[in-house]
């Protein structure tokens, strides 16, 4: 090695096991990546405000990290059309699962949920980079639902 140079070593980040992914640790990981996130008091989930609003939490019992989003169905849409829309989401978006929550928003429109579960077995770990990449993939997947809605219903109006 020549004088004045130092060996370059890759920056090693800490990987996390499920039991280490508390809501506050998740929020810290996202905030360190310049993504607005918070862990509400007494909650087991982290609220991530990226491209869309996501709730993220780790479940040791189920061996998963869950990414969750919910939206109201388009205003005034018939229940039959909402079911058709959710079915189309599931046929066309492979990453996330969409379903009707059984609840309605303040205007009486059904609420649609999107979920993605990342399996993380007890002996495995996940890096912050992978967690951020998964978040971006889930966001893109959910955002694709807008195009599906446009294809199904916008042409009718």
C-alpha positions in Angstrom: 0.0 0.0 0.0 1.4 3.4 -0.9 1.9 6.2 1.5 -1.2 8.2 2.4 -3.7 5.6 1.3 -6.0 3.5 3.6 -7.6 0.2 2.9 -11.2 0.5 1.8 -13.6 -1.8 3.6 -17.3 -2.0 2.8 -19.5 -0.4 5.4 -21.1 -3.1 7.4 -24.6 -2.5 8.7 -26.3 -4.4 11.4 -28.8 -7.0 10.4 -31.9 -7.5 12.5 -33.7 -10.6 13.8 -37.5 -10.5 14.2 -37.3 -10.0 18.0 -35.2 -6.9 17.4 -37.7 -5.2 15.1 -39.8 -3.3 17.6 -41.9 -0.5 16.3 -39.3 2.1 17.5 -36.4 0.2 15.9 -38.4 0.0 12.6 -39.0 3.7 12.8 -35.3 4.3 13.4 -34.3 2.2 10.4 -36.7 4.2 8.1 -35.7 7.5 9.5 -32.0 6.7 9.0 -32.9 6.1 5.3 -34.6 9.6 5.2 -38.1 8.1 5.1 -40.5 9.7 7.6 -41.6 7.1 10.1 -42.8 7.0 13.7 -43.8 4.5 16.3 -47.0 5.6 18.0 -47.1 5.2 21.7 -48.1 1.7 22.9 -48.3 0.4 19.3 -46.7 -2.7 17.9 -46.4 -1.1 14.4 -44.5 1.7 12.7 -46.2 4.2 10.5 -44.1 4.9 7.3 -44.9 8.0 5.3 -43.1 7.3 2.0 -44.8 7.4 -1.4 -47.9 6.1 0.4 -48.8 5.6 4.1 -47.8 2.1 5.3 -48.0 0.4 8.6 -45.1 -2.1 9.2 -44.7 -4.5 12.0 -42.8 -7.7 12.9 -44.6 -10.7 14.3 -42.4 -13.3 16.0 -45.4 -15.7 16.4 -46.0 -15.7 12.6 -42.4 -15.3 11.6 -43.3 -12.3 9.3 -42.7 -8.7 8.7 -46.1 -7.3 7.6 -46.6 -4.3 5.3 -50.1 -2.9 5.4 -52.1 -0.1 3.7 -55.7 0.7 3.5 -57.7 2.9 1.2 -61.3 3.8 0.8 -63.1 2.5 -2.3 -63.8 5.2 -4.9 -66.7 7.4 -3.7 -70.1 6.0 -4.4 -68.9 2.8 -6.0 -71.3 -0.1 -5.8 -70.4 -3.0 -3.5 -70.4 -5.4 -6.5 -68.0 -3.1 -8.4 -65.7 -2.9 -5.3 -65.6 -6.7 -5.1 -64.7 -6.8 -8.9 -62.0 -4.2 -8.3 -60.4 -6.1 -5.4 -60.5 -9.3 -7.4 -58.8 -7.5 -10.3 -56.1 -6.2 -7.9 -55.4 -9.8 -6.8 -55.3 -11.1 -10.4 -52.9 -8.3 -11.6 -50.8 -7.4 -8.6 -48.7 -10.4 -7.5 -46.8 -8.9 -4.6 -49.6 -7.8 -2.4 -52.9 -9.3 -1.3 -56.0 -7.0 -1.5 -59.2 -7.6 0.5 -62.3 -5.8 1.8 -61.9 -5.1 5.6 -65.6 -5.3 6.3 -65.5 -1.7 7.5 -66.6 1.5 5.8 -65.1 5.0 5.9 -67.0 8.1 7.2 -68.8 8.5 3.8 -70.0 4.9 3.9 -67.5 3.6 1.2 -65.9 0.2 1.8 -62.3 0.1 3.0 -59.8 -2.0 0.9 -56.7 -3.3 2.6 -53.4 -4.3 0.9 -51.0 -6.6 2.7 -47.6 -8.1 2.0 -45.9 -10.6 4.4 -42.2 -11.1 4.3 -41.3 -14.4 5.9 -38.3 -14.2 8.2 -37.5 -17.4 10.1 -36.1 -17.3 13.6 -32.5 -18.0 12.6 -32.6 -15.5 9.7 -32.0 -11.8 9.8 -32.8 -8.8 7.5 -30.7 -5.8 6.7 -32.0 -2.2 6.8 -31.3 -2.0 3.1 -33.5 -5.0 2.3 -36.2 -3.6 4.6 -36.2 -0.3 2.6 -36.2 -2.1 -0.7 -39.2 -4.2 0.3 -41.0 -1.1 1.4 -40.4 0.5 -2.0 -41.6 -2.7 -3.8 -44.8 -2.8 -1.7 -45.4 0.9 -2.4 -45.0 0.4 -6.1 -47.3 -2.6 -6.0 -50.0 -0.7 -4.2 -49.6 2.3 -6.5 -50.2 0.0 -9.5 -53.8 -0.4 -8.2 -54.6 3.1 -9.5 -53.9 1.9 -13.1 -56.0 -1.2 -12.6 -58.9 1.0 -11.4 -58.4 3.3 -14.4 -58.5 0.4 -16.8 -61.6 -1.1 -15.3 -63.8 1.9 -14.5 -62.5 5.2 -15.9 -63.4 4.2 -19.4 -67.0 3.7 -18.3 -67.4 7.3 -17.0 
